[in-house]
């Protein structure tokens, strides 16, 4: 494949695959903004070895087929070898064979279900051992052992619910219900599920609903008159972006596990949040997907500066094992699995549309995407 950046002084070209339209654009738009911010910062500092970093962005429209189509377009027509993008696991799995066949490098800044490895993907979002384990332990101890699982109907929610179900059962708990809704689910689709929760009285509703449907789930919960102090919705996917869309009053009191919240108390994070709001508006909030999309571009840039080659076979070995002071804290690309050693935090949404962090790990949690450290029952 010809590399259009081979000429000295020509821009380094990378691809961005995040949706500005469609059902998951509420979160993908924030990932796109974070990527743009990082690229602008790199260029303002002189680029990489004196060469500008230039992004080519296509909008997949939240369509799995669109992600595959545009990944091929980037790599074949545009000659790009590095792509930052994808939110849903379905979109990642659509792009995976493209980057493997054409030897590209996909940087994936989203939590996911684990149980995957590709030498052509750098995973910068949380794996289940970095969110599900701590969250399930806290919920079992604090609220009880009866879990009702609600998810969007695709790969990530089904696999994540399989993991959380095993963690709950290993601790002596029970899954009293497991239901799935379409990605375009409306508030009316959640009403029968809320009636079922009213009858079963679970200790916790565990949500792996994504996109616009998240708003409808939490609004249906509020309409049903449930109390998050007694039976909260706990999630891995509900960020500051979704809380903003549903309204802080609707989201208040519910729980999310994530490596990062806007409320992380550090100078590095406060400076990052300030730059993000200055660039995209004071009403914008950061979130875990924003933060991963941001720091992964900077890790890429550091590796590229050392290799001076954007070809995957040169770049990837330099990426593996690299560390970075991210807004969440010090993180490392784990050289054993291409995933990232991240922090684990639990947050409760407050009336301002943010999260109050009430627990966090003492050190970054090593990536364990196959849950090797948590028993064969989970695997």
Wavefront OBJ file of the C-alpha trace (Angstrom):
o trace
v 0.000 0.000 0.000
v 1.378 3.391 -0.906
v 1.948 5.776 1.960
v 1.090 9.355 1.004
v 2.923 10.640 4.095
v 6.255 9.202 2.996
v 7.415 12.537 1.565
v 9.362 14.537 4.099
v 7.265 17.411 5.394
v 3.976 15.973 4.173
v 1.246 15.684 6.849
v 0.833 12.505 8.818
v -2.668 11.349 7.906
v -4.945 9.392 10.242
v -8.583 8.361 10.096
v -11.401 9.251 12.471
v -14.490 7.010 12.515
v -17.028 8.485 14.918
v -20.709 9.120 14.215
v -22.092 12.651 14.146
v -25.549 11.287 13.302
v -27.616 8.308 14.378
v -28.544 6.604 17.630
v -25.086 6.537 19.240
v -23.988 10.005 18.117
v -24.721 11.420 21.594
v -21.502 9.774 22.801
v -19.548 9.380 19.540
v -19.713 13.118 18.897
v -17.872 13.665 22.186
v -15.211 11.112 21.175
v -14.764 12.942 17.882
v -14.350 16.251 19.709
v -11.744 14.769 22.060
v -9.763 13.386 19.118
v -9.865 16.769 17.391
v -8.692 18.506 20.577
v -5.705 16.177 20.915
v -4.769 16.611 17.243
v -4.991 20.407 17.567
v -2.777 20.326 20.668
v -0.179 18.194 18.894
v -0.127 20.498 15.879
v 0.041 23.630 18.038
v 3.171 22.169 19.635
v 4.817 21.786 16.232
v 3.318 18.548 14.993
v 5.249 15.282 14.997
v 8.863 15.637 13.925
v 7.914 18.894 12.266
v 5.012 17.409 10.321
v 1.355 18.254 10.836
v -1.075 15.583 11.995
v -4.082 15.684 9.670
v -7.331 13.789 10.262
v -9.697 12.425 7.643
v -13.127 11.963 9.202
v -16.101 10.020 7.900
v -19.489 9.804 9.607
v -20.665 6.169 9.747
v -24.094 7.332 10.916
v -24.150 4.829 13.811
v -24.405 2.062 11.184
v -22.319 -1.092 11.540
v -22.107 -1.400 7.767
v -21.064 2.246 7.572
v -18.089 1.621 9.843
v -16.833 -1.251 7.682
v -17.392 0.750 4.485
v -15.554 3.840 5.702
v -12.704 1.833 7.251
v -12.046 0.333 3.807
v -12.336 3.780 2.241
v -9.791 5.215 4.662
v -7.266 2.443 4.184
v -7.655 1.759 0.452
v -8.643 5.111 -1.062
v -6.982 7.470 1.412
v -3.928 5.357 2.215
v -4.461 5.670 5.983
v -2.929 3.029 8.264
v -4.065 4.341 11.672
v -7.738 4.783 12.575
v -9.172 6.205 15.791
v -12.786 5.184 16.182
v -15.753 2.955 16.935
v -18.090 3.002 19.920
v -20.247 -0.128 19.836
v -18.697 -3.579 19.793
v -20.647 -4.273 16.623
v -18.832 -1.430 14.874
v -15.465 -2.591 16.214
v -16.080 -6.129 15.010
v -17.041 -4.765 11.584
v -13.775 -2.819 11.325
v -11.567 -5.555 12.825
v -11.294 -7.752 9.679
v -10.561 -4.660 7.594
v -7.583 -3.554 9.700
v -6.350 -7.129 10.050
v -6.505 -7.803 6.315
v -4.869 -4.492 5.375
v -2.551 -4.390 8.428
v -3.891 -1.180 9.889
v -4.068 -0.119 13.513
v -7.435 0.659 15.115
v -7.444 2.605 18.375
v -10.656 1.756 20.231
v -11.555 4.239 23.033
v -14.611 2.537 24.506
v -15.277 0.123 27.333
v -16.212 -3.279 25.997
v -17.087 -6.866 26.929
v -13.548 -8.305 26.825
v -12.647 -11.739 25.487
v -10.972 -10.396 22.367
v -7.439 -9.847 21.159
v -6.156 -8.504 17.868
v -2.613 -7.366 17.039
v -4.279 -4.680 14.937
v -6.252 -3.049 17.767
v -5.143 -0.945 20.730
v -7.907 -1.063 23.339
v -7.980 2.057 25.538
v -11.400 1.594 27.169
v -12.122 -0.574 30.192
v -12.344 -4.362 30.110
v -14.725 -6.150 32.534
v -12.100 -6.626 35.254
v -11.686 -2.833 35.344
v -15.359 -1.975 35.889
v -17.740 -4.952 36.293
v -15.855 -6.640 39.129
v -15.719 -3.651 41.502
v -19.242 -2.543 40.581
v -20.808 -5.944 41.244
v -18.998 -6.256 44.572
v -20.225 -2.847 45.708
v -23.809 -3.433 44.600
v -24.012 -6.855 46.276
v -22.672 -5.461 49.532
v -24.768 -2.270 49.543
v -28.124 -3.088 47.944
v -28.628 -6.843 47.852
v -28.158 -9.851 45.640
v -31.134 -9.752 43.246
v -30.175 -8.288 39.860
v -32.435 -7.395 36.930
v -30.443 -6.970 33.707
v -31.594 -4.682 30.881
v -29.533 -4.218 27.731
v -29.592 -3.117 24.132
v -29.813 -6.107 21.831
v -26.334 -6.593 20.396
v -22.963 -8.103 21.265
v -21.718 -5.872 24.072
v -24.779 -5.941 26.354
v -25.310 -9.686 25.997
v -21.680 -10.490 26.732
v -21.423 -7.948 29.559
v -24.573 -9.331 31.125
v -23.108 -12.817 30.865
v -20.075 -11.617 32.818
v -22.028 -9.669 35.457
v -24.426 -12.602 35.840
v -21.572 -14.980 36.554
v -19.991 -12.544 39.021
v -23.324 -12.198 40.836
v -23.963 -15.945 40.931
v -20.399 -16.675 42.100
v -21.137 -14.376 45.063
v -24.364 -16.212 45.894
v -26.706 -13.772 44.164
v -29.347 -14.286 41.500
v -30.348 -12.759 38.170
v -34.117 -12.420 38.509
v -34.641 -11.081 34.985
v -32.705 -10.430 31.782
v -34.339 -8.414 29.029
v -33.180 -6.768 25.792
v -34.547 -3.900 23.722
v -33.727 -2.659 20.238
v -31.117 0.029 19.700
v -33.910 2.398 18.684
v -36.051 1.605 21.739
v -38.441 4.322 22.933
v -39.808 5.052 26.379
v -42.857 2.869 25.747
v -40.574 -0.146 25.208
v -39.309 0.139 28.782
v -42.715 0.424 30.444
v -43.374 -3.346 30.611
v -39.856 -3.841 31.985
v -40.530 -1.313 34.735
v -43.778 -3.115 35.569
v -41.807 -6.347 35.792
v -39.289 -4.705 38.119
v -42.191 -3.505 40.245
v -43.370 -7.095 40.594
v -39.975 -8.752 41.111
v -38.470 -6.015 43.311
v -34.814 -6.603 42.414
v -32.068 -5.053 44.511
v -30.479 -3.426 41.452
v -31.284 -2.774 37.802
v -28.099 -3.336 35.821
v -28.159 -1.440 32.522
v -26.143 -2.040 29.383
v -28.505 0.090 27.307
v -26.632 2.446 24.954
v -27.304 5.524 22.855
v -30.554 7.474 22.849
v -32.398 4.545 24.442
v -30.502 5.208 27.692
v -32.512 8.386 28.196
v -35.784 6.512 27.724
v -34.828 3.809 30.255
v -34.046 6.291 33.018
v -37.128 8.368 32.251
v -39.327 5.249 32.388
v -37.722 4.394 35.745
v -38.530 7.879 37.065
v -42.097 7.653 35.742
v -42.518 4.358 37.614
v -41.714 6.139 40.877
v -38.738 3.990 41.873
v -36.151 5.316 44.324
v -32.433 5.061 43.413
v -31.565 5.075 47.103
v -33.304 1.693 47.374
v -33.049 0.149 43.882
v -30.633 2.112 41.673
v -29.849 1.677 38.023
v -26.186 0.700 37.854
v -24.391 0.926 34.539
v -21.098 0.699 32.715
v -22.321 2.774 29.775
v -24.141 5.779 31.267
v -21.783 8.763 31.203
v -22.073 12.499 31.759
v -23.237 12.783 28.130
v -26.269 10.552 28.669
v -27.073 12.203 32.013
v -27.091 15.550 30.216
v -29.453 14.201 27.566
v -31.922 12.724 30.056
v -31.760 15.614 32.531
v -29.843 15.705 35.838
v -33.063 15.267 37.818
v -33.744 11.970 36.031
v -30.202 10.634 36.384
v -29.597 11.769 39.960
v -28.695 8.961 42.358
v -27.828 6.320 39.789
v -24.412 4.641 39.628
v -21.748 4.127 36.958
v -18.388 2.348 37.030
v -15.702 3.936 34.843
v -11.967 4.690 34.750
v -12.729 8.389 34.491
v -15.322 10.982 35.480
v -15.144 14.723 34.923
v -14.906 15.076 38.713
v -11.474 13.405 38.958
v -9.542 15.610 41.392
v -6.176 16.383 39.822
v -4.428 19.316 38.213
v -3.990 17.337 34.987
v -7.708 16.651 34.752
v -8.795 20.176 35.683
v -6.563 21.547 32.929
v -7.954 18.989 30.453
v -11.566 19.801 31.324
v -10.809 23.498 30.965
v -9.304 23.034 27.496
v -12.196 20.861 26.371
v -14.829 23.361 27.510
v -12.925 26.287 26.029
v -12.780 24.513 22.661
v -16.305 23.042 22.491
v -18.404 25.129 24.882
v -18.801 25.650 28.611
v -21.961 23.517 28.561
v -19.988 20.469 27.363
v -18.941 17.776 29.824
v -16.117 15.299 29.533
v -16.709 11.589 30.087
v -14.848 8.278 30.067
v -15.127 7.905 26.284
v -13.904 11.471 25.741
v -10.909 10.883 27.961
v -9.864 7.624 26.271
v -10.315 9.155 22.801
v -8.104 12.048 23.918
v -5.205 10.247 25.552
v -4.911 7.578 22.856
v -4.091 10.215 20.225
v -1.307 11.559 22.424
v 0.108 8.054 22.995
v 0.056 7.498 19.238
v 1.853 10.802 18.649
v 4.619 9.962 21.125
v 5.187 6.574 19.494
v 5.184 8.131 16.032
v 7.747 10.716 17.103
v 10.088 7.879 18.120
v 9.562 5.652 15.067
v 9.100 8.405 12.479
v 7.047 5.801 10.638
v 3.286 5.442 10.677
v 3.393 1.865 9.376
v 1.729 -0.534 11.807
v 4.646 -2.960 12.104
v 6.920 -0.098 13.181
v 4.434 1.766 15.345
v 2.786 -0.982 17.386
v 5.918 -2.273 19.175
v 6.645 1.276 20.321
v 3.062 1.721 21.569
v 3.094 -1.450 23.666
v 4.368 -0.731 27.154
v 4.133 3.038 26.756
v 2.851 5.099 29.680
v 1.042 8.420 29.773
v -0.186 10.845 32.430
v -3.832 10.880 31.346
v -6.601 12.930 32.956
v -7.660 9.797 34.904
v -4.085 9.320 36.161
v -1.048 7.362 34.980
v -2.029 4.696 32.437
v -0.005 2.119 30.494
v -0.628 0.181 27.290
v -0.233 -3.373 28.574
v 2.378 -5.082 26.363
v 0.901 -8.533 26.963
v -2.532 -7.887 25.449
v -2.708 -4.488 23.755
v -5.268 -3.308 26.311
v -4.705 -0.468 28.774
v -4.002 -0.581 32.506
v -6.646 1.838 33.802
v -8.114 3.153 37.028
v -11.386 1.833 38.433
v -13.865 4.323 39.866
v -17.464 4.240 41.048
v -19.554 7.383 40.712
v -23.080 8.449 41.650
v -24.844 10.997 39.452
v -25.704 14.239 41.221
v -28.166 17.045 40.603
v -25.664 18.979 38.473
v -25.426 16.279 35.830
v -21.985 15.158 37.004
v -20.819 12.200 39.070
v -19.625 12.214 42.667
v -16.779 9.688 42.888
v -17.260 7.631 46.039
v -14.696 4.855 45.456
v -11.559 4.411 43.382
v -8.716 1.940 43.079
v -5.459 2.821 44.814
v -3.433 2.116 41.670
v -4.231 1.424 38.003
v -5.866 -1.968 37.455
v -3.950 -4.223 35.083
v -5.830 -5.196 31.934
v -7.221 -8.739 32.150
v -9.600 -8.944 29.166
v -10.138 -12.690 29.506
v -10.780 -12.479 33.267
v -8.031 -14.991 33.885
v -7.800 -13.822 37.472
v -11.476 -14.365 38.215
v -12.063 -18.086 37.750
v -13.104 -20.356 34.916
v -16.802 -19.859 35.625
v -16.664 -16.319 34.210
v -14.686 -17.320 31.125
l 1 2 3 4 5 6 7 8 9 10 11 12 13 14 15 16 17 18 19 20 21 22 23 24 25 26 27 28 29 30 31 32 33 34 35 36 37 38 39 40 41 42 43 44 45 46 47 48 49 50 51 52 53 54 55 56 57 58 59 60 61 62 63 64 65 66 67 68 69 70 71 72 73 74 75 76 77 78 79 80 81 82 83 84 85 86 87 88 89 90 91 92 93 94 95 96 97 98 99 100 101 102 103 104 105 106 107 108 109 110 111 112 113 114 115 116 117 118 119 120 121 122 123 124 125 126 127 128 129 130 131 132 133 134 135 136 137 138 139 140 141 142 143 144 145 146 147 148 149 150 151 152 153 154 155 156 157 158 159 160 161 162 163 164 165 166 167 168 169 170 171 172 173 174 175 176 177 178 179 180 181 182 183 184 185 186 187 188 189 190 191 192 193 194 195 196 197 198 199 200 201 202 203 204 205 206 207 208 209 210 211 212 213 214 215 216 217 218 219 220 221 222 223 224 225 226 227 228 229 230 231 232 233 234 235 236 237 238 239 240 241 242 243 244 245 246 247 248 249 250 251 252 253 254 255 256 257 258 259 260 261 262 263 264 265 266 267 268 269 270 271 272 273 274 275 276 277 278 279 280 281 282 283 284 285 286 287 288 289 290 291 292 293 294 295 296 297 298 299 300 301 302 303 304 305 306 307 308 309 310 311 312 313 314 315 316 317 318 319 320 321 322 323 324 325 326 327 328 329 330 331 332 333 334 335 336 337 338 339 340 341 342 343 344 345 346 347 348 349 350 351 352 353 354 355 356 357 358 359 360 361 362 363 364 365 366 367 368 369 370 371 372 373 374 375 376 377 378 379
